[in-house]
C-alpha cells in the first residue's frame, strides 16, 4: 500500500513538473494585430507579422481611431483604417472590404477581435470570413454565419467584435491563414441597408476599423514537453528506488 502511494506520488509530481514547464503556454496572448496608429497612420502590423489589404476596389485612408485605444503615444496618433468606395446598391455583396493575413502557426484556441465604425450611409451589415489557403474565403462554422450588424447606428464605435476560431478545422497552426471583413446585403435581401435607418445607402459611406487583434494559446514547444516528461520519469524512478 505504501509503495503504491509513493509511486503514485512520484507520478503526480512528474505531472506537476510538466505543467510547470509549460504553464506560460496556457495563457492567451496576442500574436498579431493592427492599431493603425502613428502621425499619419499605418496599415503595418503593430504586433507580429502579417498584411492588411483592401479588396474590391475600395479606397482607404486614416482617420481618428476608437478612443478606447490606449496604445497610441498621443491622441493625435490614435488612428483607425477608414474604407470607402463600396459597391453600388444591389451589386457585389461580400466583395468589398479588408483582408488581414496573420499566421496562426504555434497557436491554438485562436480568437479574432476588432472595433468597427460605420457612417450613416454605409452598409449596416458586414460579414467575417476566413481562408485556410489565403484566398478561398468562407464563413462556414462561424456563429451567425459571420454576420455582424451595426446595431448602435452610424458614427458610433461598435466595440470588440469577436470571432472564435477554435472549432474551425485547419484554422490553427496555419501559415496561410487570413480573414476578411466585407460589406454585405441585409440578410435575406438583395440590397444594402443603410446603417442609419433614416439615411439612404451610398457607396461613399465609410466603414472604419481599429484594434484588429489575433489572440491564442501558445502550443507547448516539443523541447518543453520532453523536459517535462523527463522530469516525470526521473521523479518516478527516484521514488521507486527509495521504496
DRENPA-703984 format. One line per 3 residues: number of its first residue (from 0); their letters; for each residue x, y, z of N, C-alpha, C, O. Coordinates in steps of 0.1 Angstrom, whole numbers, padded with zeros to 4 digits. Layout:
NUM) A) X Y Z X Y Z X Y Z X Y Z | ...
***
This chain:
0) XXX) 0008 -0012 0000 0000 0000 0000 0009 0012 0000 0006 0022 -0008 | 0019 0013 0009 0028 0024 0010 0036 0026 -0003 0038 0037 -0007 | 0040 0015 -0009 0048 0015 -0021 0040 0021 -0032 0044 0030 -0040
3) XXX) 0027 0016 -0033 0019 0022 -0044 0016 0036 -0042 0016 0044 -0052 | 0015 0041 -0030 0012 0055 -0027 0024 0063 -0031 0023 0074 -0038 | 0036 0058 -0028 0048 0066 -0032 0050 0066 -0047 0054 0077 -0052
6) XXX) 0047 0055 -0054 0048 0055 -0068 0038 0065 -0074 0042 0073 -0083 | 0026 0065 -0069 0016 0075 -0074 0020 0089 -0071 0018 0098 -0080 | 0026 0091 -0059 0030 0104 -0056 0041 0109 -0066 0042 0121 -0070
9) XXX) 0050 0100 -0069 0061 0103 -0079 0055 0107 -0092 0060 0117 -0099 | 0045 0100 -0097 0039 0103 -0110 0032 0117 -0109 0033 0125 -0118 | 0025 0119 -0098 0018 0132 -0096 0028 0143 -0097 0026 0154 -0103
12) XXX) 0040 0142 -0090 0050 0152 -0090 0055 0154 -0104 0058 0165 -0108 | 0056 0143 -0112 0061 0144 -0126 0051 0152 -0134 0055 0161 -0142 | 0038 0150 -0132 0028 0157 -0139 0028 0172 -0136 0026 0181 -0144
15) XXX) 0031 0175 -0123 0032 0189 -0119 0044 0195 -0126 0044 0207 -0129 | 0055 0187 -0127 0067 0192 -0134 0063 0196 -0148 0068 0206 -0153 | 0056 0187 -0155 0052 0190 -0169 0044 0203 -0169 0046 0212 -0178
18) XXX) 0034 0204 -0160 0025 0216 -0160 0034 0228 -0158 0031 0239 -0164 | 0043 0228 -0149 0051 0239 -0145 0060 0244 -0157 0061 0256 -0160 | 0065 0234 -0164 0074 0237 -0176 0066 0243 -0187 0072 0250 -0195
21) XXX) 0053 0241 -0188 0045 0246 -0199 0035 0256 -0194 0026 0260 -0202 | 0036 0261 -0182 0025 0269 -0176 0023 0282 -0184 0012 0287 -0185 | 0034 0288 -0189 0033 0300 -0197 0026 0298 -0210 0022 0308 -0216
24) XXX) 0024 0286 -0214 0017 0283 -0227 0002 0283 -0226 -0005 0284 -0236 | -0003 0283 -0213 -0018 0281 -0212 -0025 0295 -0211 -0038 0295 -0212 | -0018 0306 -0211 -0025 0319 -0210 -0026 0324 -0225 -0017 0323 -0233
27) XXX) -0038 0330 -0228 -0040 0336 -0241 -0030 0348 -0243 -0028 0356 -0233 | -0025 0349 -0254 -0016 0361 -0257 -0019 0366 -0271 -0024 0359 -0280 | -0016 0379 -0273 -0018 0385 -0287 -0006 0382 -0295 0005 0385 -0291
30) XXX) -0008 0375 -0307 0003 0372 -0316 0002 0379 -0329 0012 0378 -0337 | -0008 0387 -0331 -0009 0396 -0343 -0019 0406 -0341 -0029 0404 -0334 | -0017 0418 -0347 -0027 0428 -0346 -0023 0441 -0353 -0011 0444 -0356
33) XXX) -0033 0450 -0355 -0032 0463 -0361 -0039 0473 -0353 -0051 0472 -0350 | -0032 0484 -0349 -0039 0495 -0343 -0039 0508 -0351 -0045 0518 -0348 | -0031 0507 -0363 -0032 0517 -0373 -0026 0531 -0368 -0028 0541 -0375
36) XXX) -0020 0531 -0357 -0015 0544 -0350 -0003 0549 -0357 0005 0542 -0363 | -0001 0562 -0355 0010 0570 -0360 0006 0583 -0364 -0006 0586 -0365 | 0016 0592 -0367 0013 0606 -0371 0004 0606 -0383 -0005 0614 -0384
39) XXX) 0007 0597 -0392 -0001 0596 -0405 -0010 0584 -0406 -0018 0583 -0415 | -0008 0575 -0396 -0015 0562 -0397 -0007 0552 -0405 0001 0556 -0414 | -0009 0539 -0402 -0002 0529 -0410 -0010 0516 -0410 -0017 0513 -0400
42) XXX) -0009 0508 -0421 -0016 0495 -0422 -0006 0484 -0418 -0009 0472 -0420 | 0006 0488 -0414 0016 0478 -0410 0012 0472 -0396 0006 0479 -0388 | 0014 0459 -0394 0010 0453 -0381 0017 0460 -0369 0029 0463 -0370
45) XXX) 0010 0462 -0358 0016 0468 -0346 0021 0457 -0337 0030 0459 -0329 | 0016 0444 -0339 0021 0433 -0332 0023 0421 -0342 0014 0419 -0350 | 0034 0414 -0341 0036 0403 -0350 0038 0407 -0364 0042 0418 -0367
48) XXX) 0035 0397 -0373 0037 0400 -0388 0024 0397 -0395 0015 0390 -0390 | 0023 0402 -0407 0011 0399 -0415 0009 0411 -0424 0017 0420 -0425 | -0002 0411 -0431 -0006 0421 -0441 -0020 0425 -0439 -0029 0417 -0436
51) XXX) -0023 0438 -0442 -0037 0443 -0442 -0039 0450 -0456 -0032 0459 -0459 | -0049 0445 -0463 -0051 0449 -0477 -0066 0452 -0479 -0074 0447 -0472 | -0069 0462 -0488 -0083 0464 -0492 -0086 0455 -0504 -0077 0451 -0511
54) XXX) -0098 0451 -0506 -0102 0443 -0517 -0115 0449 -0524 -0122 0457 -0518 | -0116 0446 -0537 -0128 0450 -0544 -0128 0464 -0549 -0138 0470 -0553 | -0116 0471 -0548 -0115 0485 -0553 -0119 0495 -0543 -0121 0507 -0546
57) XXX) -0120 0492 -0530 -0123 0502 -0520 -0111 0511 -0518 -0100 0506 -0520 | -0113 0523 -0514 -0103 0532 -0511 -0101 0532 -0496 -0109 0528 -0488 | -0089 0537 -0491 -0086 0537 -0477 -0078 0549 -0473 -0069 0553 -0480
60) XXX) -0081 0554 -0461 -0072 0565 -0455 -0073 0563 -0440 -0078 0553 -0435 | -0067 0572 -0433 -0066 0570 -0418 -0073 0582 -0412 -0070 0594 -0415 | -0082 0579 -0403 -0090 0589 -0396 -0089 0586 -0381 -0082 0576 -0377
63) XXX) -0096 0594 -0373 -0095 0592 -0358 -0099 0578 -0354 -0109 0572 -0359 | -0091 0572 -0345 -0093 0558 -0340 -0103 0558 -0329 -0107 0569 -0324 | -0106 0546 -0324 -0115 0545 -0313 -0109 0551 -0300 -0097 0547 -0297
66) XXX) -0116 0559 -0293 -0110 0565 -0281 -0106 0554 -0271 -0098 0556 -0262 | -0111 0542 -0272 -0108 0531 -0263 -0094 0526 -0266 -0088 0519 -0257 | -0087 0530 -0277 -0074 0526 -0280 -0064 0534 -0271 -0062 0546 -0273
69) XXX) -0057 0527 -0262 -0048 0533 -0253 -0033 0530 -0258 -0024 0532 -0250 | -0032 0525 -0270 -0018 0521 -0275 -0011 0533 -0282 0001 0532 -0284 | -0018 0543 -0285 -0012 0555 -0292 -0004 0563 -0282 -0007 0564 -0271
72) XXX) 0007 0569 -0288 0016 0577 -0279 0009 0590 -0276 0013 0596 -0265 | 0000 0595 -0284 -0007 0607 -0282 -0020 0606 -0288 -0022 0598 -0298 | -0030 0614 -0284 -0043 0614 -0291 -0043 0616 -0305 -0051 0610 -0313
75) XXX) -0034 0625 -0310 -0033 0628 -0324 -0028 0616 -0332 -0031 0615 -0344 | -0021 0606 -0326 -0016 0594 -0333 -0026 0583 -0332 -0023 0572 -0338 | -0037 0584 -0326 -0047 0574 -0325 -0055 0573 -0338 -0064 0582 -0340
78) XXX) -0052 0564 -0346 -0058 0563 -0359 -0067 0550 -0361 -0065 0540 -0354 | -0076 0551 -0370 -0084 0540 -0375 -0082 0539 -0390 -0079 0549 -0397 | -0085 0527 -0396 -0084 0525 -0410 -0098 0527 -0416 -0107 0519 -0414
81) XXX) -0099 0537 -0424 -0112 0542 -0429 -0114 0538 -0444 -0107 0543 -0453 | -0124 0529 -0447 -0126 0524 -0460 -0138 0531 -0466 -0148 0533 -0460 | -0137 0534 -0479 -0148 0540 -0487 -0149 0534 -0501 -0141 0524 -0504
84) XXX) -0157 0539 -0510 -0158 0535 -0524 -0164 0520 -0524 -0158 0511 -0530 | -0175 0518 -0517 -0181 0505 -0517 -0190 0503 -0529 -0191 0512 -0538 | -0196 0492 -0530 -0203 0488 -0542 -0216 0496 -0544 -0222 0501 -0534
87) XXX) -0221 0498 -0556 -0234 0504 -0558 -0245 0496 -0553 -0243 0484 -0551 | -0256 0502 -0550 -0267 0495 -0544 -0271 0483 -0553 -0272 0484 -0565 | -0273 0471 -0546 -0277 0459 -0553 -0267 0452 -0560 -0270 0442 -0567
90) XXX) -0254 0455 -0558 -0243 0448 -0565 -0232 0444 -0556 -0230 0450 -0545 | -0225 0434 -0559 -0212 0430 -0553 -0212 0428 -0538 -0203 0432 -0531 | -0223 0421 -0533 -0224 0418 -0519 -0212 0409 -0515 -0210 0399 -0522
93) XXX) -0205 0412 -0504 -0195 0403 -0499 -0182 0404 -0507 -0173 0395 -0505 | -0180 0414 -0515 -0168 0415 -0523 -0159 0427 -0520 -0147 0427 -0525 | -0163 0436 -0512 -0155 0448 -0509 -0153 0449 -0494 -0163 0448 -0486
96) XXX) -0141 0452 -0490 -0137 0454 -0476 -0123 0452 -0473 -0115 0457 -0481 | -0119 0446 -0462 -0105 0445 -0458 -0101 0430 -0456 -0109 0422 -0451 | -0089 0427 -0459 -0083 0414 -0456 -0071 0415 -0447 -0063 0424 -0449
99) XXX) -0071 0406 -0437 -0060 0406 -0427 -0053 0392 -0427 -0060 0382 -0424 | -0041 0391 -0432 -0034 0378 -0432 -0025 0378 -0420 -0017 0386 -0418 | -0027 0367 -0412 -0019 0365 -0400 -0017 0350 -0397 -0026 0343 -0395
102) XXX) -0004 0346 -0397 -0002 0332 -0395 -0006 0328 -0381 -0004 0335 -0371 | -0012 0316 -0380 -0016 0310 -0366 -0007 0299 -0362 -0010 0292 -0353 | 0005 0298 -0369 0014 0287 -0365 0019 0289 -0351 0023 0300 -0347
105) XXX) 0019 0278 -0343 0023 0279 -0329 0012 0282 -0319 0015 0284 -0307 | 0000 0284 -0324 -0011 0288 -0315 -0023 0279 -0317 -0026 0274 -0328 | -0031 0278 -0306 -0044 0271 -0307 -0054 0280 -0300 -0051 0290 -0293
108) XXX) -0067 0276 -0301 -0078 0284 -0295 -0078 0299 -0299 -0079 0307 -0291 | -0075 0301 -0312 -0074 0315 -0317 -0087 0322 -0317 -0098 0316 -0320 | -0086 0335 -0314 -0098 0344 -0314 -0094 0357 -0321 -0083 0362 -0319
111) XXX) -0103 0362 -0330 -0101 0375 -0337 -0111 0385 -0331 -0123 0382 -0330 | -0106 0397 -0327 -0115 0407 -0323 -0111 0420 -0330 -0100 0422 -0335 | -0121 0429 -0331 -0118 0442 -0338 -0129 0452 -0334 -0140 0448 -0329
114) XXX) -0126 0465 -0336 -0136 0476 -0334 -0139 0481 -0347 -0131 0482 -0356 | -0152 0486 -0349 -0157 0489 -0362 -0167 0501 -0361 -0175 0502 -0351 | -0166 0510 -0370 -0174 0522 -0370 -0180 0524 -0384 -0172 0525 -0394
117) XXX) -0193 0525 -0385 -0200 0527 -0398 -0205 0542 -0399 -0210 0547 -0389 | -0203 0548 -0411 -0210 0561 -0412 -0225 0558 -0415 -0229 0547 -0417 | -0233 0568 -0414 -0248 0567 -0415 -0252 0560 -0428 -0262 0552 -0428
120) XXX) -0245 0563 -0439 -0249 0558 -0452 -0242 0545 -0457 -0245 0540 -0468 | -0233 0540 -0448 -0226 0528 -0451 -0236 0516 -0450 -0247 0517 -0444 | -0232 0504 -0455 -0240 0492 -0452 -0241 0489 -0437 -0231 0490 -0430
123) XXX) -0252 0485 -0433 -0255 0482 -0419 -0249 0469 -0415 -0246 0466 -0403 | -0246 0460 -0425 -0242 0447 -0422 -0228 0444 -0429 -0225 0448 -0440 | -0220 0437 -0422 -0207 0431 -0427 -0206 0417 -0424 -0214 0412 -0415
126) XXX) -0197 0410 -0430 -0196 0395 -0428 -0181 0392 -0426 -0172 0397 -0433 | -0178 0385 -0415 -0165 0379 -0413 -0163 0366 -0420 -0171 0357 -0419 | -0152 0365 -0428 -0149 0353 -0435 -0135 0349 -0432 -0126 0358 -0429
129) XXX) -0131 0336 -0434 -0118 0332 -0432 -0113 0323 -0444 -0122 0318 -0451 | -0100 0323 -0446 -0094 0314 -0457 -0083 0306 -0451 -0074 0311 -0445 | -0083 0293 -0454 -0073 0284 -0449 -0061 0284 -0459 -0050 0281 -0455
132) XXX) -0063 0288 -0471 -0053 0289 -0481 -0049 0303 -0485 -0041 0305 -0494 | -0054 0313 -0478 -0051 0326 -0480 -0059 0333 -0491 -0058 0345 -0492 | -0068 0326 -0498 -0075 0332 -0509 -0090 0327 -0510 -0098 0334 -0516
135) XXX) -0093 0315 -0506 -0106 0310 -0507 -0114 0312 -0494 -0112 0305 -0484 | -0123 0322 -0494 -0129 0326 -0482 -0143 0320 -0480 -0151 0318 -0489 | -0146 0318 -0467 -0159 0312 -0463 -0163 0317 -0449 -0154 0321 -0441
138) XXX) -0175 0315 -0445 -0180 0318 -0431 -0185 0305 -0425 -0191 0305 -0414 | -0182 0294 -0431 -0187 0281 -0426 -0182 0278 -0412 -0170 0279 -0409 | -0191 0275 -0403 -0187 0272 -0389 -0186 0284 -0380 -0184 0282 -0368
141) XXX) -0188 0296 -0385 -0188 0308 -0377 -0202 0311 -0372 -0212 0310 -0380 | -0203 0315 -0360 -0216 0318 -0354 -0223 0329 -0362 -0217 0339 -0366 | -0236 0327 -0364 -0245 0336 -0372 -0240 0338 -0386 -0242 0349 -0392
144) XXX) -0232 0328 -0391 -0227 0330 -0405 -0217 0341 -0406 -0214 0345 -0417 | -0211 0345 -0395 -0201 0356 -0395 -0207 0370 -0398 -0200 0379 -0400 | -0220 0371 -0397 -0227 0384 -0400 -0228 0392 -0387 -0231 0388 -0376
147) XXX) -0224 0405 -0389 -0224 0415 -0378 -0232 0427 -0383 -0231 0431 -0394 | -0240 0432 -0373 -0249 0444 -0376 -0245 0456 -0368 -0242 0454 -0356 | -0245 0467 -0374 -0242 0480 -0367 -0254 0485 -0359 -0260 0494 -0363
150) XXX) -0257 0477 -0349 -0269 0480 -0341 -0269 0493 -0334 -0280 0498 -0330 | -0257 0499 -0331 -0257 0511 -0324 -0259 0523 -0333 -0260 0535 -0328 | -0260 0521 -0346 -0262 0532 -0355 -0249 0538 -0361 -0238 0532 -0359
153) XXX) -0250 0549 -0368 -0239 0554 -0375 -0230 0563 -0367 -0234 0569 -0357 | -0217 0564 -0371 -0207 0573 -0364 -0206 0569 -0349 -0203 0578 -0341 | -0207 0556 -0346 -0205 0551 -0333 -0196 0539 -0334 -0198 0530 -0342
156) XXX) -0186 0538 -0325 -0178 0526 -0325 -0185 0514 -0319 -0190 0514 -0308 | -0185 0503 -0327 -0191 0490 -0323 -0179 0483 -0317 -0171 0477 -0324 | -0178 0482 -0304 -0166 0478 -0297 -0165 0463 -0297 -0174 0455 -0295
159) XXX) -0153 0458 -0300 -0148 0445 -0298 -0157 0434 -0304 -0163 0426 -0297 | -0159 0435 -0317 -0165 0423 -0324 -0156 0411 -0322 -0144 0413 -0320 | -0161 0399 -0321 -0153 0388 -0317 -0158 0375 -0325 -0169 0372 -0326
162) XXX) -0147 0368 -0330 -0150 0355 -0336 -0140 0345 -0331 -0128 0347 -0331 | -0145 0334 -0326 -0137 0323 -0320 -0135 0313 -0331 -0144 0307 -0337 | -0122 0310 -0334 -0118 0301 -0345 -0114 0287 -0340 -0110 0279 -0347
165) XXX) -0116 0285 -0327 -0112 0272 -0321 -0118 0260 -0327 -0111 0249 -0327 | -0130 0261 -0332 -0137 0249 -0338 -0135 0247 -0353 -0140 0238 -0359 | -0127 0257 -0359 -0126 0256 -0373 -0114 0247 -0377 -0102 0251 -0374
168) XXX) -0117 0236 -0383 -0106 0227 -0387 -0097 0233 -0397 -0101 0238 -0407 | -0084 0233 -0393 -0074 0239 -0402 -0071 0253 -0400 -0062 0259 -0407 | -0078 0260 -0391 -0075 0274 -0389 -0063 0276 -0380 -0057 0287 -0380
171) XXX) -0059 0266 -0372 -0049 0268 -0363 -0036 0261 -0368 -0036 0251 -0375 | -0025 0267 -0364 -0012 0262 -0369 -0011 0263 -0384 -0005 0255 -0391 | -0016 0274 -0390 -0017 0276 -0404 -0010 0289 -0409 -0014 0300 -0405
174) XXX) 0001 0287 -0416 0009 0299 -0421 0002 0307 -0431 0006 0318 -0434 | -0008 0302 -0438 -0015 0309 -0448 -0029 0315 -0444 -0036 0320 -0452 | -0031 0314 -0431 -0045 0318 -0426 -0047 0333 -0428 -0038 0341 -0426
177) XXX) -0059 0336 -0432 -0063 0350 -0434 -0078 0352 -0431 -0086 0342 -0432 | -0082 0364 -0428 -0096 0367 -0426 -0099 0379 -0434 -0091 0387 -0437 | -0112 0381 -0436 -0116 0394 -0443 -0130 0398 -0437 -0138 0389 -0433
180) XXX) -0132 0411 -0437 -0145 0417 -0433 -0150 0425 -0444 -0144 0434 -0449 | -0162 0421 -0449 -0167 0426 -0462 -0182 0432 -0460 -0189 0427 -0451 | -0185 0442 -0467 -0198 0447 -0467 -0208 0438 -0475 -0205 0433 -0485
183) XXX) -0220 0436 -0469 -0229 0427 -0475 -0244 0432 -0475 -0247 0442 -0468 | -0252 0426 -0483 -0266 0430 -0483 -0272 0427 -0470 -0267 0419 -0462 | -0283 0434 -0467 -0291 0430 -0455 -0295 0415 -0456 -0299 0411 -0468
186) XXX) -0295 0407 -0446 -0298 0393 -0447 -0311 0390 -0454 -0321 0397 -0451 | -0311 0380 -0463 -0324 0376 -0470 -0329 0387 -0479 -0341 0387 -0482 | -0321 0396 -0484 -0325 0406 -0493 -0314 0407 -0504 -0304 0400 -0504
189) XXX) -0317 0415 -0514 -0307 0418 -0525 -0303 0432 -0525 -0300 0438 -0536 | -0303 0439 -0513 -0299 0453 -0513 -0292 0456 -0500 -0294 0449 -0490 | -0283 0466 -0500 -0277 0471 -0488 -0287 0479 -0480 -0294 0487 -0485
192) XXX) -0286 0477 -0467 -0294 0485 -0457 -0285 0496 -0452 -0274 0493 -0448 | -0289 0508 -0451 -0281 0519 -0445 -0279 0517 -0430 -0288 0511 -0423 | -0268 0521 -0425 -0265 0520 -0410 -0276 0528 -0402 -0281 0522 -0393
195) XXX) -0278 0540 -0406 -0289 0548 -0400 -0302 0545 -0407 -0302 0546 -0420 | -0312 0542 -0400 -0325 0538 -0406 -0332 0550 -0412 -0341 0549 -0420 | -0326 0562 -0410 -0332 0574 -0416 -0324 0579 -0427 -0327 0590 -0433
198) XXX) -0313 0572 -0431 -0305 0576 -0442 -0307 0567 -0454 -0314 0557 -0453 | -0301 0570 -0465 -0301 0562 -0477 -0287 0556 -0479 -0277 0562 -0476 | -0286 0543 -0483 -0273 0537 -0486 -0266 0545 -0497 -0272 0549 -0506
201) XXX) -0253 0546 -0495 -0244 0552 -0505 -0231 0545 -0506 -0225 0542 -0496 | -0225 0543 -0518 -0212 0537 -0519 -0201 0546 -0513 -0190 0540 -0510 | -0204 0558 -0511 -0194 0567 -0504 -0194 0566 -0489 -0186 0572 -0482
204) XXX) -0204 0559 -0484 -0204 0556 -0469 -0191 0549 -0465 -0185 0542 -0473 | -0187 0551 -0453 -0174 0545 -0448 -0176 0535 -0437 -0185 0536 -0429 | -0166 0526 -0437 -0165 0516 -0426 -0151 0517 -0421 -0141 0515 -0428
207) XXX) -0149 0520 -0408 -0136 0522 -0402 -0133 0511 -0392 -0141 0506 -0385 | -0120 0506 -0392 -0115 0495 -0384 -0105 0500 -0374 -0097 0509 -0377 | -0104 0495 -0362 -0094 0497 -0353 -0092 0485 -0344 -0101 0477 -0342
210) XXX) -0080 0484 -0338 -0077 0473 -0328 -0081 0459 -0333 -0087 0452 -0326 | -0076 0456 -0346 -0078 0443 -0351 -0068 0434 -0344 -0056 0436 -0345 | -0072 0424 -0337 -0063 0416 -0329 -0065 0401 -0330 -0076 0396 -0331
213) XXX) -0054 0394 -0331 -0054 0379 -0331 -0048 0374 -0318 -0037 0378 -0315 | -0055 0366 -0311 -0051 0361 -0298 -0052 0346 -0298 -0060 0340 -0305 | -0043 0339 -0290 -0044 0325 -0289 -0036 0319 -0278 -0028 0327 -0272
216) XXX) -0036 0306 -0276 -0028 0300 -0266 -0016 0293 -0273 -0018 0285 -0282 | -0004 0296 -0268 0008 0291 -0275 0008 0276 -0273 0006 0271 -0262 | 0011 0269 -0283 0013 0254 -0283 0026 0251 -0276 0036 0257 -0280
219) XXX) 0027 0243 -0266 0040 0240 -0259 0050 0235 -0269 0047 0226 -0277 | 0062 0240 -0268 0073 0235 -0277 0076 0221 -0274 0076 0217 -0262 | 0080 0213 -0284 0084 0199 -0281 0095 0198 -0271 0095 0188 -0263
222) XXX) 0105 0207 -0271 0115 0206 -0261 0110 0208 -0247 0115 0201 -0238 | 0100 0217 -0245 0094 0218 -0231 0087 0206 -0227 0088 0202 -0216 | 0079 0200 -0236 0072 0187 -0233 0082 0176 -0230 0080 0169 -0220
225) XXX) 0093 0175 -0238 0103 0164 -0235 0109 0166 -0221 0111 0157 -0214 | 0112 0179 -0218 0118 0182 -0205 0108 0178 -0193 0113 0173 -0183 | 0096 0181 -0195 0086 0178 -0185 0084 0163 -0183 0084 0158 -0172
228) XXX) 0084 0155 -0195 0083 0141 -0194 0095 0135 -0187 0094 0125 -0180 | 0107 0140 -0191 0119 0135 -0185 0119 0137 -0170 0123 0129 -0162 | 0114 0149 -0166 0113 0152 -0152 0103 0142 -0145 0106 0138 -0134
231) XXX) 0092 0139 -0151 0083 0129 -0145 0089 0116 -0144 0088 0109 -0134 | 0097 0112 -0154 0103 0099 -0154 0114 0098 -0142 0115 0088 -0135 | 0121 0109 -0141 0132 0109 -0131 0126 0109 -0117 0131 0102 -0108
234) XXX) 0115 0116 -0115 0108 0116 -0102 0103 0103 -0099 0104 0098 -0087 | 0096 0096 -0109 0090 0083 -0107 0101 0073 -0103 0099 0065 -0094 | 0112 0073 -0111 0123 0063 -0108 0129 0066 -0094 0132 0056 -0087
237) XXX) 0131 0078 -0090 0136 0082 -0077 0128 0076 -0066 0133 0072 -0056 | 0115 0078 -0068 0105 0073 -0057 0106 0058 -0056 0105 0053 -0045 | 0107 0051 -0067 0108 0036 -0067 0120 0031 -0060 0120 0022 -0053
240) XXX) 0131 0038 -0063 0144 0034 -0057 0144 0036 -0042 0151 0029 -0034 | 0136 0046 -0037 0136 0048 -0022 0127 0038 -0015 0127 0038 -0003 | 0118 0031 -0023 0109 0022 -0016 0116 0010 -0010 0109 0001 -0004
***
